[in-house]
């Protein structure tokens, strides 16, 4: 699919009478070709603030939901539990209460996503951007965020159920024309510091996603 348009498809088998599967002629090779093209296809670049904010918000919301589920099923790792206590100590005193789990998940996911965005803005060689590199790009003037990234970008993250979505964020940011995004955002909003004010656009997209989910849920 590309912008909603079907570009290529293949079918391995079809259902015959009696619910039996009949392998399509050339189906195996066709599916292999589609999968190979998918795996080697270069990710679509991003060059507008709206597009970047939408994609960041979508992945951030998924990470948030996974973290909430981890705590609700008592499967939260020591890494998440430790950072929940740290957030409660530094940011909001009662954030480690059970009823505040969604609030913590929100803050954690947004801090992670926007921290990666900030690091990517600082990256002089964007084509090599990785989550490990991000920790060195966070300004030393923000010790809390820098310490957060030193731990969250390490091998411990590989064991988290949301790790693949963090990697998706990194890959997306690596394929973003950040100069074009910030220039467009600054020109449209007349803001002197687009890096700071882009957060408002990012947050609005998160709110929009939740609103759409709420409407969909209530209409069922």
C-alpha positions in Angstrom: 0.0 0.0 0.0 1.1 3.6 -0.7 -1.0 6.5 0.5 -3.9 4.1 0.6 -3.4 2.7 -2.9 -2.8 -1.0 -3.4 0.5 -1.5 -5.2 1.1 -5.2 -5.1 -0.6 -8.3 -3.8 -0.2 -12.1 -3.7 -2.3 -15.0 -2.4 -0.8 -18.2 -1.0 -4.0 -20.2 -1.1 -7.8 -20.0 -1.4 -10.6 -21.9 0.4 -12.4 -24.6 -1.5 -15.6 -26.3 -0.7 -15.5 -28.2 2.6 -13.3 -25.5 4.0 -10.2 -27.0 2.5 -7.3 -24.9 1.3 -6.1 -25.0 -2.3 -2.6 -23.7 -2.9 -2.5 -21.0 -5.6 -0.3 -21.7 -8.6 2.8 -19.6 -8.1 1.4 -18.5 -4.8 4.5 -19.3 -2.8 6.8 -17.3 -5.1 4.3 -14.5 -5.3 4.1 -14.1 -1.5 7.9 -14.4 -1.2 8.2 -11.6 -3.7 5.8 -9.3 -1.9 7.5 -10.0 1.5 10.9 -9.4 0.0 9.8 -6.1 -1.6 8.3 -5.0 1.7 11.4 -5.8 3.7 13.8 -4.0 1.3 11.5 -1.1 0.6 12.9 2.3 1.8 10.7 3.9 4.4 8.7 6.9 3.1 10.3 10.2 4.0 8.6 12.8 6.1 8.9 16.5 5.4 5.9 18.2 7.0 5.1 18.9 10.7 1.6 17.5 10.4 2.8 14.2 9.0 5.5 13.9 11.6 3.2 14.8 14.5 0.5 12.3 13.4 3.0 9.4 13.1 4.7 10.2 16.3 1.4 10.5 18.1 0.2 7.1 16.8 3.3 5.2 18.0 3.3 7.1 21.3 -0.3 6.1 22.0 0.6 2.4 21.3 3.5 2.6 23.7 1.3 4.1 26.3 -1.3 1.4 26.0 1.3 -1.4 26.2 2.7 0.2 29.4 -0.8 0.4 31.0 -1.5 -3.2 30.1 1.9 -4.2 31.7 1.0 -2.7 35.0 -2.6 -3.9 35.0 -1.5 -7.5 34.4 1.4 -7.1 36.9 3.9 -7.7 34.3 5.7 -4.4 34.4 9.5 -4.7 34.4 11.8 -3.4 37.1 12.8 -0.7 34.5 9.3 0.6 34.3 8.7 0.3 38.0 11.9 2.2 38.7 11.1 5.0 36.3 7.6 5.3 37.7 9.1 5.9 41.2 11.6 8.4 39.7 8.8 10.3 37.9 6.8 10.4 41.2 9.8 11.7 43.1 10.8 14.4 40.6 7.6 15.3 38.7 4.3 14.3 40.4 4.3 13.0 43.9 1.4 10.5 43.7 2.2 9.2 40.2 3.0 5.8 41.6 -0.5 5.2 42.9 -2.5 2.4 41.0 -5.1 4.8 39.7 -2.4 7.0 38.2 -1.1 4.3 35.9 -2.5 5.9 32.7 -0.9 9.3 33.7 2.5 7.7 34.2 2.2 5.7 30.9 1.3 9.0 29.2 4.3 10.9 30.6 6.7 8.0 30.0 5.6 7.5 26.4 5.6 11.2 25.6 9.0 11.8 27.2 10.4 8.9 25.2 9.0 10.1 21.9 9.7 13.8 22.3 13.1 13.0 23.7 13.9 11.1 20.5 12.6 14.0 18.5 14.8 16.4 20.3 17.8 14.1 19.9 17.1 13.8 16.2 17.0 17.6 15.8 20.5 17.7 17.3 21.9 14.9 15.1 24.5 16.3 12.6 24.4 13.0 10.7 20.7 12.0 10.5 21.2 9.0 8.3 22.9 7.1 11.2 20.4 8.1 13.9 19.8 5.3 16.4 18.3 5.1 19.9 21.8 4.4 21.3 23.0 7.6 19.7 20.1 9.6 21.2 21.5 9.5 24.7 24.6 11.5 23.6 22.5 14.1 21.8 20.2 15.0 24.7 21.5 18.4 26.1 23.4 18.2 29.3 21.3 21.1 30.5 18.5 18.6 31.1 20.0 16.0 33.4 16.7 14.2 34.2 16.0 13.6 30.5 19.6 12.7 29.8 19.7 10.2 32.6 16.4 8.8 31.3 17.8 8.2 27.9 21.0 6.7 29.1 19.0 3.9 30.7 16.0 3.7 28.3 18.1 3.4 25.2 20.3 0.6 26.5 19.9 -3.2 26.2 17.3 -3.3 28.9 14.8 -1.8 26.5 15.1 -4.8 24.3 13.2 -6.8 26.9 10.2 -4.4 27.0 7.1 -5.3 25.0 7.0 -1.9 23.4 10.7 -2.0 22.2 9.8 -2.6 18.6 7.6 0.6 18.5 10.5 2.6 19.9 12.6 1.3 17.1 9.8 2.3 14.7 10.0 5.8 16.1 13.7 5.9 15.6 13.5 4.7 12.0 10.8 7.2 11.3 12.8 10.1 12.7 15.9 8.9 10.8 13.9 9.2 7.6 12.5 12.6 8.4 13.7 15.7 6.6 14.0 17.6 9.9 15.2 20.8 8.3 12.1 20.9 6.1 9.8 20.1 9.0 11.2 22.8 11.3 11.4 25.4 8.6 7.8 24.7 7.5 6.5 24.7 11.1 8.4 28.0 12.0 7.1 29.7 8.8 3.5 28.6 9.4 3.3 29.4 13.1 5.7 32.4 13.2 7.3 30.8 16.3 11.0 31.6 17.0 11.7 28.2 18.6 9.9 25.5 16.5 11.5 22.7 18.4 9.8 23.7 21.6 6.5 24.7 20.1 6.2 21.6 17.9 5.3 19.8 21.1 1.9 21.5 21.0 1.2 20.1 17.5 2.4 16.6 18.7 0.2 16.8 21.8 -2.9 17.9 19.8 -2.5 14.8 17.6 -2.4 12.5 20.6 -5.6 14.2 22.0 -7.2 13.7 18.5 -6.3 10.0 18.5 -7.9 9.4 21.9 -11.0 11.4 20.9 -11.4 9.2 17.8 -10.9 6.0 19.9 -13.4 7.2 22.5 -16.1 8.0 19.8 -15.5 4.6 18.2 -15.8 2.8 21.5 -19.0 4.6 22.6 -20.7 4.0 19.2 -20.3 0.2 19.5 
